[in-house]
Amino acid sequence: MTTFGFLFMVSSLVFVWGLTIWCFKKVLTAPPDDHVVKPPDSLGG
């Protein structure tokens, strides 16, 4: 494997794992279900 191939593989893995951790963090720190933001009355809220 060339140096460029190795760097590309490492950067791809870092990106995928970073995105995975970011998504899990967003889901696990979501507001509770009772905190529902209602739309404005002009939209039928």
mmCIF file as gemmi writes it, N, C-alpha and C atoms, coordinates in Angstrom:
data_model
loop_
_atom_site.group_PDB
_atom_site.id
_atom_site.type_symbol
_atom_site.label_atom_id
_atom_site.label_alt_id
_atom_site.label_comp_id
_atom_site.label_asym_id
_atom_site.label_entity_id
_atom_site.label_seq_id
_atom_site.pdbx_PDB_ins_code
_atom_site.Cartn_x
_atom_site.Cartn_y
_atom_site.Cartn_z
_atom_site.occupancy
_atom_site.B_iso_or_equiv
_atom_site.pdbx_formal_charge
_atom_site.auth_seq_id
_atom_site.auth_asym_id
_atom_site.pdbx_PDB_model_num
ATOM 1 N N . MET Axp A 1 ? 0.855 -1.183 0 1 0 ? 1 A 1
ATOM 2 C CA . MET Axp A 1 ? 0 0 0 1 0 ? 1 A 1
ATOM 3 C C . MET Axp A 1 ? 0.899 1.244 0 1 0 ? 1 A 1
ATOM 4 N N . THR Axp A 2 ? 0.531 2.184 -0.804 1 0 ? 2 A 1
ATOM 5 C CA . THR Axp A 2 ? 1.324 3.412 -0.88 1 0 ? 2 A 1
ATOM 6 C C . THR Axp A 2 ? 1.023 4.319 0.307 1 0 ? 2 A 1
ATOM 7 N N . THR Axp A 3 ? 1.846 5.312 0.461 1 0 ? 3 A 1
ATOM 8 C CA . THR Axp A 3 ? 1.651 6.279 1.549 1 0 ? 3 A 1
ATOM 9 C C . THR Axp A 3 ? 0.334 7.032 1.369 1 0 ? 3 A 1
ATOM 10 N N . PHE Axp A 4 ? 0.034 7.409 0.111 1 0 ? 4 A 1
ATOM 11 C CA . PHE Axp A 4 ? -1.216 8.125 -0.157 1 0 ? 4 A 1
ATOM 12 C C . PHE Axp A 4 ? -2.426 7.246 0.165 1 0 ? 4 A 1
ATOM 13 N N . GLY Axp A 5 ? -2.363 5.986 -0.169 1 0 ? 5 A 1
ATOM 14 C CA . GLY Axp A 5 ? -3.455 5.066 0.137 1 0 ? 5 A 1
ATOM 15 C C . GLY Axp A 5 ? -3.667 4.908 1.634 1 0 ? 5 A 1
ATOM 16 N N . PHE Axp A 6 ? -2.57 4.809 2.358 1 0 ? 6 A 1
ATOM 17 C CA . PHE Axp A 6 ? -2.659 4.692 3.812 1 0 ? 6 A 1
ATOM 18 C C . PHE Axp A 6 ? -3.268 5.948 4.426 1 0 ? 6 A 1
ATOM 19 N N . LEU Axp A 7 ? -2.831 7.122 3.984 1 0 ? 7 A 1
ATOM 20 C CA . LEU Axp A 7 ? -3.381 8.378 4.504 1 0 ? 7 A 1
ATOM 21 C C . LEU Axp A 7 ? -4.862 8.508 4.169 1 0 ? 7 A 1
ATOM 22 N N . PHE Axp A 8 ? -5.249 8.101 2.968 1 0 ? 8 A 1
ATOM 23 C CA . PHE Axp A 8 ? -6.654 8.159 2.578 1 0 ? 8 A 1
ATOM 24 C C . PHE Axp A 8 ? -7.496 7.217 3.439 1 0 ? 8 A 1
ATOM 25 N N . MET Axp A 9 ? -6.986 6.028 3.703 1 0 ? 9 A 1
ATOM 26 C CA . MET Axp A 9 ? -7.713 5.07 4.537 1 0 ? 9 A 1
ATOM 27 C C . MET Axp A 9 ? -7.879 5.609 5.957 1 0 ? 9 A 1
ATOM 28 N N . VAL Axp A 10 ? -6.822 6.165 6.53 1 0 ? 10 A 1
ATOM 29 C CA . VAL Axp A 10 ? -6.888 6.692 7.897 1 0 ? 10 A 1
ATOM 30 C C . VAL Axp A 10 ? -7.846 7.876 7.963 1 0 ? 10 A 1
ATOM 31 N N . SER Axp A 11 ? -7.776 8.778 6.985 1 0 ? 11 A 1
ATOM 32 C CA . SER Axp A 11 ? -8.671 9.94 7.014 1 0 ? 11 A 1
ATOM 33 C C . SER Axp A 11 ? -10.131 9.514 6.827 1 0 ? 11 A 1
ATOM 34 N N . SER Axp A 12 ? -10.371 8.506 6.019 1 0 ? 12 A 1
ATOM 35 C CA . SER Axp A 12 ? -11.739 8.008 5.846 1 0 ? 12 A 1
ATOM 36 C C . SER Axp A 12 ? -12.274 7.41 7.138 1 0 ? 12 A 1
ATOM 37 N N . LEU Axp A 13 ? -11.454 6.624 7.809 1 0 ? 13 A 1
ATOM 38 C CA . LEU Axp A 13 ? -11.887 6.02 9.061 1 0 ? 13 A 1
ATOM 39 C C . LEU Axp A 13 ? -12.147 7.083 10.132 1 0 ? 13 A 1
ATOM 40 N N . VAL Axp A 14 ? -11.29 8.085 10.205 1 0 ? 14 A 1
ATOM 41 C CA . VAL Axp A 14 ? -11.491 9.163 11.181 1 0 ? 14 A 1
ATOM 42 C C . VAL Axp A 14 ? -12.79 9.898 10.887 1 0 ? 14 A 1
ATOM 43 N N . PHE Axp A 15 ? -13.074 10.155 9.618 1 0 ? 15 A 1
ATOM 44 C CA . PHE Axp A 15 ? -14.315 10.844 9.25 1 0 ? 15 A 1
ATOM 45 C C . PHE Axp A 15 ? -15.538 10.01 9.624 1 0 ? 15 A 1
ATOM 46 N N . VAL Axp A 16 ? -15.525 8.729 9.296 1 0 ? 16 A 1
ATOM 47 C CA . VAL Axp A 16 ? -16.68 7.862 9.58 1 0 ? 16 A 1
ATOM 48 C C . VAL Axp A 16 ? -16.905 7.744 11.08 1 0 ? 16 A 1
ATOM 49 N N . TRP Axp A 17 ? -15.843 7.517 11.856 1 0 ? 17 A 1
ATOM 50 C CA . TRP Axp A 17 ? -16.005 7.394 13.299 1 0 ? 17 A 1
ATOM 51 C C . TRP Axp A 17 ? -16.417 8.712 13.928 1 0 ? 17 A 1
ATOM 52 N N . GLY Axp A 18 ? -15.896 9.811 13.428 1 0 ? 18 A 1
ATOM 53 C CA . GLY Axp A 18 ? -16.299 11.117 13.942 1 0 ? 18 A 1
ATOM 54 C C . GLY Axp A 18 ? -17.76 11.395 13.69 1 0 ? 18 A 1
ATOM 55 N N . LEU Axp A 19 ? -18.227 11.075 12.488 1 0 ? 19 A 1
ATOM 56 C CA . LEU Axp A 19 ? -19.636 11.27 12.16 1 0 ? 19 A 1
ATOM 57 C C . LEU Axp A 19 ? -20.531 10.364 13.004 1 0 ? 19 A 1
ATOM 58 N N . THR Axp A 20 ? -20.096 9.139 13.222 1 0 ? 20 A 1
ATOM 59 C CA . THR Axp A 20 ? -20.868 8.204 14.052 1 0 ? 20 A 1
ATOM 60 C C . THR Axp A 20 ? -20.988 8.726 15.485 1 0 ? 20 A 1
ATOM 61 N N . ILE Axp A 21 ? -19.887 9.154 16.051 1 0 ? 21 A 1
ATOM 62 C CA . ILE Axp A 21 ? -19.907 9.665 17.429 1 0 ? 21 A 1
ATOM 63 C C . ILE Axp A 21 ? -20.753 10.926 17.52 1 0 ? 21 A 1
ATOM 64 N N . TRP Axp A 22 ? -20.658 11.798 16.521 1 0 ? 22 A 1
ATOM 65 C CA . TRP Axp A 22 ? -21.448 13.031 16.521 1 0 ? 22 A 1
ATOM 66 C C . TRP Axp A 22 ? -22.945 12.707 16.482 1 0 ? 22 A 1
ATOM 67 N N . CYS Axp A 23 ? -23.338 11.744 15.632 1 0 ? 23 A 1
ATOM 68 C CA . CYS Axp A 23 ? -24.756 11.367 15.523 1 0 ? 23 A 1
ATOM 69 C C . CYS Axp A 23 ? -25.267 10.748 16.827 1 0 ? 23 A 1
ATOM 70 N N . PHE Axp A 24 ? -24.486 9.838 17.411 1 0 ? 24 A 1
ATOM 71 C CA . PHE Axp A 24 ? -24.904 9.244 18.675 1 0 ? 24 A 1
ATOM 72 C C . PHE Axp A 24 ? -25.038 10.302 19.755 1 0 ? 24 A 1
ATOM 73 N N . LYS Axp A 25 ? -24.112 11.259 19.773 1 0 ? 25 A 1
ATOM 74 C CA . LYS Axp A 25 ? -24.186 12.323 20.772 1 0 ? 25 A 1
ATOM 75 C C . LYS Axp A 25 ? -25.445 13.161 20.579 1 0 ? 25 A 1
ATOM 76 N N . LYS Axp A 26 ? -25.79 13.487 19.331 1 0 ? 26 A 1
ATOM 77 C CA . LYS Axp A 26 ? -26.992 14.275 19.063 1 0 ? 26 A 1
ATOM 78 C C . LYS Axp A 26 ? -28.249 13.523 19.493 1 0 ? 26 A 1
ATOM 79 N N . VAL Axp A 27 ? -28.283 12.221 19.264 1 0 ? 27 A 1
ATOM 80 C CA . VAL Axp A 27 ? -29.467 11.423 19.616 1 0 ? 27 A 1
ATOM 81 C C . VAL Axp A 27 ? -29.57 11.257 21.126 1 0 ? 27 A 1
ATOM 82 N N . LEU Axp A 28 ? -28.466 10.977 21.784 1 0 ? 28 A 1
ATOM 83 C CA . LEU Axp A 28 ? -28.512 10.709 23.218 1 0 ? 28 A 1
ATOM 84 C C . LEU Axp A 28 ? -28.702 11.962 24.051 1 0 ? 28 A 1
ATOM 85 N N . THR Axp A 29 ? -28.411 13.136 23.502 1 0 ? 29 A 1
ATOM 86 C CA . THR Axp A 29 ? -28.61 14.366 24.254 1 0 ? 29 A 1
ATOM 87 C C . THR Axp A 29 ? -29.831 15.141 23.754 1 0 ? 29 A 1
ATOM 88 N N . ALA Axp A 30 ? -30.757 14.438 23.098 1 0 ? 30 A 1
ATOM 89 C CA . ALA Axp A 30 ? -31.975 15.08 22.608 1 0 ? 30 A 1
ATOM 90 C C . ALA Axp A 30 ? -32.835 15.513 23.793 1 0 ? 30 A 1
ATOM 91 N N . PRO Axp A 31 ? -33.648 16.557 23.622 1 0 ? 31 A 1
ATOM 92 C CA . PRO Axp A 31 ? -34.52 16.982 24.721 1 0 ? 31 A 1
ATOM 93 C C . PRO Axp A 31 ? -35.559 15.896 25.027 1 0 ? 31 A 1
ATOM 94 N N . PRO Axp A 32 ? -36.11 15.889 26.228 1 0 ? 32 A 1
ATOM 95 C CA . PRO Axp A 32 ? -37.109 14.883 26.576 1 0 ? 32 A 1
ATOM 96 C C . PRO Axp A 32 ? -38.361 15.004 25.707 1 0 ? 32 A 1
ATOM 97 N N . ASP Axp A 33 ? -39.14 13.92 25.678 1 0 ? 33 A 1
ATOM 98 C CA . ASP Axp A 33 ? -40.33 13.873 24.824 1 0 ? 33 A 1
ATOM 99 C C . ASP Axp A 33 ? -41.382 14.905 25.212 1 0 ? 33 A 1
ATOM 100 N N . ASP Axp A 34 ? -41.421 15.299 26.48 1 0 ? 34 A 1
ATOM 101 C CA . ASP Axp A 34 ? -42.442 16.26 26.896 1 0 ? 34 A 1
ATOM 102 C C . ASP Axp A 34 ? -42.081 17.689 26.492 1 0 ? 34 A 1
ATOM 103 N N . HIS Axp A 35 ? -40.905 17.876 25.957 1 0 ? 35 A 1
ATOM 104 C CA . HIS Axp A 35 ? -40.483 19.208 25.497 1 0 ? 35 A 1
ATOM 105 C C . HIS Axp A 35 ? -40.738 19.297 23.986 1 0 ? 35 A 1
ATOM 106 N N . VAL Axp A 36 ? -42.005 19.505 23.626 1 0 ? 36 A 1
ATOM 107 C CA . VAL Axp A 36 ? -42.402 19.563 22.22 1 0 ? 36 A 1
ATOM 108 C C . VAL Axp A 36 ? -42.617 21.021 21.841 1 0 ? 36 A 1
ATOM 109 N N . VAL Axp A 37 ? -41.961 21.437 20.789 1 0 ? 37 A 1
ATOM 110 C CA . VAL Axp A 37 ? -42.119 22.808 20.304 1 0 ? 37 A 1
ATOM 111 C C . VAL Axp A 37 ? -43.259 22.804 19.306 1 0 ? 37 A 1
ATOM 112 N N . LYS Axp A 38 ? -44.323 23.558 19.619 1 0 ? 38 A 1
ATOM 113 C CA . LYS Axp A 38 ? -45.494 23.587 18.741 1 0 ? 38 A 1
ATOM 114 C C . LYS Axp A 38 ? -45.294 24.617 17.644 1 0 ? 38 A 1
ATOM 115 N N . PRO Axp A 39 ? -45.814 24.346 16.462 1 0 ? 39 A 1
ATOM 116 C CA . PRO Axp A 39 ? -45.704 25.33 15.388 1 0 ? 39 A 1
ATOM 117 C C . PRO Axp A 39 ? -46.605 26.539 15.66 1 0 ? 39 A 1
ATOM 118 N N . PRO Axp A 40 ? -46.341 27.651 15.012 1 0 ? 40 A 1
ATOM 119 C CA . PRO Axp A 40 ? -47.172 28.839 15.242 1 0 ? 40 A 1
ATOM 120 C C . PRO Axp A 40 ? -48.602 28.63 14.74 1 0 ? 40 A 1
ATOM 121 N N . ASP Axp A 41 ? -49.523 29.471 15.234 1 0 ? 41 A 1
ATOM 122 C CA . ASP Axp A 41 ? -50.933 29.332 14.875 1 0 ? 41 A 1
ATOM 123 C C . ASP Axp A 41 ? -51.149 29.494 13.375 1 0 ? 41 A 1
ATOM 124 N N . SER Axp A 42 ? -50.328 30.272 12.715 1 0 ? 42 A 1
ATOM 125 C CA . SER Axp A 42 ? -50.486 30.467 11.273 1 0 ? 42 A 1
ATOM 126 C C . SER Axp A 42 ? -50.245 29.184 10.488 1 0 ? 42 A 1
ATOM 127 N N . LEU Axp A 43 ? -49.563 28.21 11.118 1 0 ? 43 A 1
ATOM 128 C CA . LEU Axp A 43 ? -49.325 26.931 10.461 1 0 ? 43 A 1
ATOM 129 C C . LEU Axp A 43 ? -50.235 25.838 11.013 1 0 ? 43 A 1
ATOM 130 N N . GLY Axp A 44 ? -51.223 26.208 11.797 1 0 ? 44 A 1
ATOM 131 C CA . GLY Axp A 44 ? -52.172 25.235 12.335 1 0 ? 44 A 1
ATOM 132 C C . GLY Axp A 44 ? -51.776 24.666 13.671 1 0 ? 44 A 1
ATOM 133 N N . GLY Axp A 45 ? -50.888 25.328 14.381 1 0 ? 45 A 1
ATOM 134 C CA . GLY Axp A 45 ? -50.364 24.807 15.642 1 0 ? 45 A 1
ATOM 135 C C . GLY Axp A 45 ? -51.304 24.922 16.773 1 0 ? 45 A 1
